[in-house]
C-alpha cells in the first residue's frame, strides 16, 4: 500500500503524526510526505521521505493571529484566521498534489486534519481520505465551515460537489480531554515525539529535588507568549527546594531572554525524555506539548492565550490533572503563578488525576490496530480506480 501523506504547515502538528507514519512503515507500507520547504529537515529527521510542494509557509501560517491582547479576538474569528493559510495552501497546491498522488500511484491519502488539501486530493482521485488529529481539535465547526465556503470554487472546478469529509479520522486525544461537540474519531494511543535529540546524563537520572519543566515549544512565537513565559520563569525561580529545567529551542530561548542560573537549559533534548523525571510541567497549552506531559503522568500548569490553548487548558483543568491560569493580568501575577506551581507540587490529587489521564492514553489502541483499519479502507477502493493506477 502506498500512502501519500500531506503534511501540515508547521512543525507541532507534523510531529504528532510521525508515530502513526512509523507504524504504517513498520507494517510494510510505502509512505511519502509532501510538505512545504520549512518541514523537510523535520521529516528527514524522523526517518521519512519528503517531497517539496509549495512555498515556505512562514510564521504567519504557524501562528496567524494578530498581535492583539488575549480576549479581544472572537473565537470564531480566530478559527477563520487559523483556517485561512490552509485554504490558501489548497488553492495553490491542490493540482500539484493530485499530480503527485496519481503519478506515484497512491492508494491512500493521509493528512493532518487542518489540511484541506488532503480532502480535495483524495476525493479528486477516488482514494480513501484519512485525517489525523493532533489532540484537542480546533479544525471543526467554524474552521471547517470556513474551508467549505472558501474552497467551493476549487472543488467545483475539479468536479467535486463541495469539500468532502474524511473517510476516517484518527484521534490520539484521550477521552477525558475530547470535545463532546466534535465527532469522535478512531482512537489511537498517543506516542510522544518532538524530534530527535541528544540526551544528557542528568535527563536520565532521578533528581534529588522535585523537578519542574518549563515546556515552551513553538508557542513562544505566538504574540504575547514570550512575556508570559518570562513571568513564569520568574515565578519558578522563586521556589525553594526544586530543580528547574527549560526545554527551548535556540529561537525560543532568544524570545524569552536570559534564564536565571537555577535553570538548566535543554535546547536539543526531546521534551518527552525530560518529562520522565519531572514532577510538574509548565506550558502554554499547545495540545501536543500538553499530551506529552499527560503521557508522562505529571500535573500541568497551563497559561493559554489562543483558542486551541484555551480549549486544552479548560479540559485539562476539568479532569483535575492541572491548573489553568486565564490570559490577562492573572498570567502576569508572579506570586499567583508561584502559588499555583506549589499546589501542583504538594497537593497529591493533581498527581492522582494526571496518572489517571496517563492510564487513559496507555489504554488506547496501538497504532498497528489502526493501520489495519486503513488497510481495510484501501481494499474498498473501486476496481475502476485501481485500474487507473
Buried (B, 14 or more C-beta within 10 A) or exposed (E): BBBBBBBBBBBBBBBBBBBBBBBBBEBEBBBBBBBBEBBBEBBEEBEBEBBBBBEEBBEEBBBBBEEEEBEEBEEBBBBBBBBBBBBBBBBEBBBBBBEBBBEBEBBBBBBBBBBBBBBBBBBBBEBBBBBBBBBBBBBBBBBBBBBBBBBBEBBEEBEBEEBBBBBBBBBBBBEBBBBEEBEEBBBBBBBBBBBEBEBBEBBEEEBEEBBBBBBBBBBBBBBBBBEBBBBBBBBBBBBEEBBBBBBBBEEBBEBBEEBEEBBBBBBBBBBBBBBBBBBBBBBBBBBBBBBBBBBBBBBBBBBBBBBBBBBBBBBBBEBBBBBBBBBEEEBBBBEBBBEBBBBBBEEEEBBEBBBBBBEBBEEBEEBEBBBEBBBEBBEEBEEEEEEEB
